């Protein structure tokens, strides 16, 4: 998820990720008034003119444990997380 000026960077990483991982991936680049577009640290990069995007599993939209009492290590899917990190590493290695 990113802003409009980061669109080409987002698309490039998405394409590379899809080429090295079976994990489904979607992307959205929009103006900041769209909820969620600027909900993370990538906003700071935008403020200094850098292209950046947030990688998210849409946690707070689908996970009732997100940032709540039940947000513990036992509720995480480490196998899928490992698959994601490996895919992201491979994708970024191609940039």
C-alpha positions in Angstrom: 0.0 0.0 0.0 1.5 3.3 -1.0 0.9 6.8 -2.3 0.5 7.8 -5.9 4.1 8.9 -6.3 5.3 5.5 -5.1 3.2 3.6 -7.6 6.0 2.5 -10.0 8.1 1.2 -7.0 5.1 -0.7 -5.6 4.3 -2.2 -9.0 7.9 -3.2 -9.5 8.2 -5.0 -6.2 4.8 -6.6 -6.6 5.8 -8.0 -10.0 9.1 -9.3 -8.6 7.4 -10.8 -5.5 4.9 -12.6 -7.7 7.7 -14.1 -9.8 9.3 -15.7 -6.8 6.5 -16.6 -4.4 3.2 -18.4 -4.4 1.7 -16.1 -1.8 -1.1 -14.0 -3.3 -0.3 -10.3 -3.5 -2.5 -7.2 -4.1 -1.4 -3.6 -4.2 -3.1 -0.2 -3.8 -1.6 3.2 -4.4 -3.9 6.0 -3.5 -4.2 9.5 -1.9 -3.8 9.7 1.9 -7.5 10.2 2.5 -8.0 6.5 1.7 -8.0 4.8 5.2 -4.8 2.8 5.7 -2.6 4.3 3.0 -0.5 6.3 5.5 -0.8 4.1 8.6 2.8 3.2 9.1 6.4 4.2 9.0 6.5 4.6 5.2 4.8 8.0 5.7 8.1 9.4 7.0 9.9 8.4 3.8 7.2 10.2 1.7 7.7 13.3 3.8 11.3 13.4 2.6 10.5 12.6 -1.0 11.4 8.9 -1.1 9.3 6.3 -2.7 8.0 3.8 -0.1 5.1 1.5 0.6 3.7 -0.6 3.4 3.5 -4.3 3.3 0.5 -5.5 5.2 -1.6 -8.6 5.7 -4.5 -6.2 6.5 -4.2 -7.3 10.1 -6.6 -4.9 11.8 -9.3 -5.5 9.2 -9.3 -9.3 9.7 -7.4 -10.3 12.9 -9.3 -9.7 16.1 -6.1 -10.1 18.1 -4.2 -7.3 16.3 -2.8 -4.9 18.9 -5.1 -6.5 21.5 -4.6 -8.7 24.6 -4.8 -11.8 22.4 -2.0 -10.6 20.1 0.6 -13.2 21.2 3.2 -15.4 19.6 0.8 -18.3 19.6 -1.6 -16.6 17.2 1.0 -16.0 14.5 1.5 -18.2 11.4 5.2 -18.7 11.4 5.3 -21.0 8.4 3.5 -18.4 6.2 5.6 -15.6 7.7 8.7 -17.5 6.7 7.4 -18.1 3.2 6.7 -14.3 2.9 10.1 -13.2 4.2 11.9 -15.5 1.8 9.8 -14.3 -1.1 10.4 -10.6 -0.2 14.1 -11.2 0.1 14.2 -12.9 -3.3 12.2 -10.0 -4.8 14.2 -7.3 -3.3 17.4 -9.1 -4.4 16.4 -8.6 -8.0 16.1 -4.8 -7.7 
